[in-house]
Amino acid sequence: MALFTHEEALNYHRAPRPGKLEVIPVKPCETQKDLSMAYSPGVADACMAIHADPSTAAVYTGRANLVAVVSNGTAVLGLGNIGALAGKPVMEGKGVLFKTFADVDVYDICLKTTAPDELIRVVENLEPTFGGINLEDIKAPECFYIEDELKKRMNIPVFHDDQHGTAIISGAALLNACELTGRDIASVRVVIVGAGAAGIACARFYTLLGVKRENIFMFDSRGLIYKGRAGLNPYKEEFAQNENTGDLAACLRGADVFLGLSQKNLVSKDMVRSMAPRPIIFAMANPDPEITYEDAKEAAPEAIMGTGRSDYPNQINNVSGFPYIFRGALDAGAREINEAMKLAAARALADLAKEPVPAEVLHAYGVPSLSFGCDYIIPKPLDPRILTAVTPAVARAAMESGVATRPIADMEAYARGLRSRVEAAHARIRPYVAALADQGQSS
């Protein structure tokens, strides 16, 4: 059942003010003194302090809490190559999620270019403005090259969420699913359908978690990826099998894990029945998965099933990752978001699913109880505890791996302060949004 109509969605974006973001000053500018400090001549003091010590930009500007959400609109949220302008509502939405879940400020940067090197040049020159770069909705394989080059050239975190967000959240789910089914992750056989940004990133991340590369069978729109197959790019070749072992149905026989990042109705009930006992199925095509939850559970009642949808158990949603990963990276002054930080995020999420679920989460989802098991292998995306579980884990990993420039001395105090910070942001935002809505209704 749809939660909203087409017209309601358009009106949400249209009124009472077009779009979803607004830039608001956080310092007064009402008197001559205010004006003199905000701009000239008082601003010179801050400028020269930063000139003398660039690290003080984190003290005198908002840079250390500012992320650029950058896109060229070539692979937008299930809509495809609709361009940077049409993709702008998604980028603004990403800004809303950053602010709501982790009090991270965002400017969305929608670039009218499909040339990777041009995009790279633009973004690398934004470094003085931003504390981090979130690449979004850029198609594969260009997205891999773009991210790799920017990470080499920039001294701030660069993170392509379409890749790593899906990998981290599904990786946490995989860890817990293996534990529940008594599997050794080093021996599981994984079939992945979808060899784009998310599929390849998931495969790479799963190998970091312990899955053997030779046990990953990856499919694109032309079938199984295997050595010698014509037309493979270097990123797909990373996961090429030694030989063609057959179609999807053949490769799913006896498989432990299915990961779908493609399109609906690719997997049948018979395919699920042919998998190993207690199969792990992450069917994440949106809005309709590769196999429905009902069909998968009918075929294998003992299956652990996850989707990208909120109306079924085990929603694998990137919002459980990127706001908190950036929050931890920014607070530690990380120069990058590295593999240690991604692994820390996944393990923190996996561990949180084993903790008792508070009443506020149960109320938010309208359920009487939730406990670690087949229908609850990862925390719900609206669980506020993700902030205090994942963020410190990421910051700690940044420090331990040597990429933090502002180490956090008291991690326990930091974790306690995170919830207060986000609640304070909500307290500032809610009255303003409500007042804006009232103004729109009265006009």
C-alpha angles and dihedrals in degrees: 000000000000115000093208143015127244090253093048090054092050092046091050089059094040106045148096085356126000115260132008104268137062132181111233127184115241096198128065120258103179105108136048089254092052091050092048092052095042094052129352130041100354095053089067090071091059092043094053093045089057091044089056094043116015092195089070089072083087088060103039101036138038093246095109090060098039126099128184114222100206126192142154092198096240096130109022121182099299091319097093128212100355096143136248097286095051089045093056095094088060092051091049088049090053087055091054091053093048091053097040098049103032111008092247116152119225141195112194113223112196110186126202097218138095093187108106096209092050091051090048092052092051095048097045089055090056092068096105090059103046140054092205144005123227109193111206139185097355113146127244139283092022091055092066093053093044094052094044093051095046091049089054094048103039132067095208131073115286113190129173101206095194086065108033102027093060091043094052097046095043089043090058089049091049092053092054095041090054090049093050094048095043094244127153103226090216091065103041120116113221128198115198123191111195122050098197129108096301096040095052093042091051091050091050093047093047089057088055088053090053108271111139114242092227089058093061116094110191126193131195129181090287096052136256117006109233137158114279095022110138122248101024118151119217092259094057091044089064088073101034114137117228091247142006104274096180143267128322094277091052095048093047092059106109093356118146099205136032119193116187123193099154131069142319128283099019095124124060130203089250090057090053091049089054093056124095117284114283093015122201111228123185104179103177108165107130136259091356118032128222087260126009121250090242095052094046093050092045090053094044113011090186093056122121104228129192131175139171091252128103095214095068133055121274101027109195102208128164092221086077087067125024101057092052095040091055092042091057094042093049095046092051091045090237117191090211144356102249136185093268091057093048091049091048090053093050094048093047090053091047092050093047091059088065094057124092110273115238123235094248091063093047089050093049091055097036095236129131096223146355127196136167109282145095093313095042114043098136132033118266112262091241093055105121091204090075087076094059095037103046103029098059090042090056093045091048091050090050090055095044092048093050101244098108117105095181106042116201110236101196109036094179092055089045091054091049092050095052096073091047090050095053093043089052090052090051090049090055095045103043099062091046093051091046092050091049090051091050091051090051092051093049096047 
